[in-house]
Amino acid sequence: MQPGNRAGYNTRDVLIYISMIAEENTYLSQEKFDELTEELEHLKTVRRREIAEQLEYARSLGDLSENAEYEEARNMQAATEDRIRTIEDQLAHARIIEHGKGKGGVINLGSSVTIQKQGEKDEHVYEIVGSAEANMQERKISHLSPLGSALMGKKKGDVFTFDTPKGSQKYKIVGVN
């Protein structure tokens, strides 16, 4: 039991439970699903073996109470097992999204959307993805983000607003692929 936590739950378990409630399904592209499957296989085979070898070596050094190598290997083992659990949970709840337009050109998961802020000429292209796959550097936004949720269900030509830290912004949908 952690200090100040009478119920005996650790913070990590509580956060995982909250995220499971927030989004029961994990929406992934086929590419991301395959990437996670490959990472999981690597962690379970190669990485676990490497850590086991590091632990064995650290144990051979003697006194574990003051053994930095042993402590480091145990920390790597814990982080690896945590990542394995996270990936297994994502894959267990995965729903594969198809790229492209929804029916009738309606924006949905997997859509690529071109938007333009009213009063400006610059256009911005985003792909609507599940929250596990969101990455602004790749212009992939979560369907649960303020912009993503404002776009869901809209069509080319629609004007919409959404809240940002700079206030409410008005945009037009220029294209949907």
N, C-alpha and C positions, 0 to 999 in steps of 0.2 A: 504494500500500500504506500502510495506517495504521500509526503507531508501535505496536510491540508485537504486531503482527498479521502473522506471517510468511507466512501462507497467502495474504494479499492480499485477503481478504474484508472489506468494510466492515460495520459493526455493523448497519446498516439491512437489508442483504441477508441477514445471518444471522437477524435477527428475523423477516423475512418467510418465510424457509425454515422456521424452527421453527413459525411459526403455520400454514403450509401442512401440515406434518406433523401438527400437533395437531388440525386440523379441515379435512379435505380439502374437504368441502362447506360452503358458507355457506348456512345456513338463513335465509330471509327471507320476510316476509309479502309479498303482492302489492303492498301500499301502499309498503313500504320499497323493494322492487325498482323500482317506478315512480319513487320519489323519487330513488334513486341514478341511474337512467337519465337523469332530467331534469338532475340536477346534473352528470353527465358531459357531457351535450350542452352545457350552459352553459359549463363549463370549457374544452371543446375549441373552442368558437366564440367566445363573447363574451370570456371571461377571457384566452385566449391572444392575442386581437387587442389587448386593452387593454395587456397586458404588452409586446407587440411595439412598440406606440406609445410606451410609457414608455422602452423600451430605445433606440428611435430618437432620442427627444428627448435622453436622457442622453448618447448618442454625439455628438450635435450640440454638446454643451457643451465638447467637447475632451478633454483629458488624462483617460483612463479610470483611471489608477493612483490618482488622488486624487478620484474622482468618486463622491460618496455616493449620488446619484440612480441612477447606473449599478449600483452594488453592491446597492442596495435592489431595483431591478428584477430583477437576476439572482437574488437570493434569493427574490423572489416567483415568478419563473419556475420555479426548482427546487422550491419548495413546491407549486406548481400541478401540475407534471409528476408529482411524487410522489403527489399526491392522485388524479390521473388513473389512474396505474398501480394504485393501491390499489382504486379503484372498478372498474376493468376486471377485476382479479383476482376481486373479490367477485362481480361479475355473471357472469363466466365459470364460477365454481364454485357459482352460486346454485341452490338447490333451494327452490321455493316451497312454503310450508307453508299448510295450510288451517286456518282458525279453527274451533274447535269440539271436541267430544268425539272421542276415538278410539273404536274399536269397543268396544262394551260399556261405555261410560262410563269407559274407561281413560285416564288423563292422558297426554298426548303433546304434541309441539310444536303450538302453536296453541291449546291448552286454556286456559281461564280457570278458575282454581282458587280457592276460598274455603277458608281454613284458620283454625283457632282453636288458640291455645296452651293446653295443658291447665292448668286452674285459673284461666283468665281468660275473660271474656265477650266481649272484642273480637275481631272477625273481620277478616281481611285477605284482600284479593283480589289475585291476581297472574296475569299472562298468561305462559305459557311460550313463549319465543322463542329463536331462534338467538343466538349470542354477539355477532354484528355488530349486533343490534338491541336488546340489553339496555339498559335505562334505568330505574333505580330511581324517579326522579321520576314516571315514567309507569306505575310498578308492573309493568314488564316485566322478567322475570328470565331469565337464560340457562339453557338445559337442562343446561349444564355446570357451573353454580354449585352450591355445596353444597346449597342449598334446592331448586333446580331438579332436580338429579340425584336427590335424595331423593324428589321427587314423581313422577318419571317412572315410569309403569307402575302407579301406585296408583289406587284407586277411591274414590268417596264413602264415608265411614264408616271408612276405614282410619286407623289411628294410626301415626305414623312419628316417627323421631328423626333429627336431623342435628346436626353439630358447628358451633358458633359460637365466636367469641372468648370468650364467657361460659360456655362449656362445652356439653354436649349438651342439646338442647332437644327436648321432646316436643310434637307437634302432632296435631290431628285434621283430616281433610279433611271439610269441611262441605258443599261443593258443587263440581260440575264442570260447566262449560258449554262 
